[in-house]
Amino acid sequence: MIDLQDQSVCPTLDDLGRYVGNPLFGKFCREMKEKYNCREKIEFSACSWERGWNLKYKKSGKNLCTIYPRESFFTVLVVVGKKEKEAVESVLPDCCAQIRGIYRETREGNGQKWLMIDLEDEDAVYRDALRLIEIRKGK
């Protein structure tokens, strides 16, 4: 098993998938690559907020989302900035209660909301997270 806190050993995508131990992780990663034609970047974050290895998907220099591996699930960070706010708020009524709650409870700072969304099943939360990423991607 990998140690997500060990900065000296960079895990592979397969290592992260084994750590998570949930097939949804691989499906999500494949979907990001296929839909947005982007590659993952495994990075170590030394910040005190979420220290350890994470996985980023970027398109045209823009961070679409960051994945934080957990045991049996993963957390996806989607940033809703000034450019995305209106579009996100227009689709929120159609989103599941959990996504609406995360949005409502996340404080805004510097014109952004950093939504931390736990994904464990291919359910409404999963579909809505992908919807938010699509808005994040923009045109």
Long-range contacts (C-beta under 8 A, 24 or more apart in sequence): 2-53, 4-52, 4-53, 4-69, 5-51, 5-52, 7-44, 7-46, 10-42, 10-44, 10-53, 11-42, 11-53, 12-42, 13-40, 13-42, 13-55, 16-42, 16-53, 16-55, 16-69, 19-69, 19-71, 20-69, 20-70, 20-71, 20-72, 20-73, 20-74, 21-71, 21-72, 22-72, 22-73, 22-74, 22-120, 24-73, 24-74, 24-119, 24-120, 24-121, 24-122, 24-126, 25-67, 25-69, 25-74, 27-122, 28-67, 28-74, 28-76, 28-119, 28-126, 29-55, 29-67, 31-130, 32-57, 32-64, 32-65, 32-133, 36-64, 36-137, 38-64, 59-137, 62-136, 62-137, 62-138, 64-133, 64-136, 64-137, 65-133, 65-136, 68-116, 70-118, 72-120, 73-118, 73-119, 73-120, 74-118, 74-119, 75-116, 75-117, 75-118, 75-119, 76-116, 76-117, 76-119, 76-129, 76-133, 77-114, 77-115, 77-116, 77-117, 78-115, 78-117, 78-129, 78-132, 78-133, 78-136, 79-112, 79-113, 79-114, 79-115, 79-136, 80-112, 80-113, 80-115, 80-132, 80-135, 80-136, 81-111, 81-112, 82-111, 82-112, 83-138, 84-135, 84-136, 84-138, 85-111, 85-113, 87-135, 88-132, 88-135, 91-131, 91-135, 95-124, 95-128, 95-131, 96-123, 96-124, 96-125, 96-128, 98-124, 98-125, 99-124, 99-125, 99-128, 99-129, 99-132
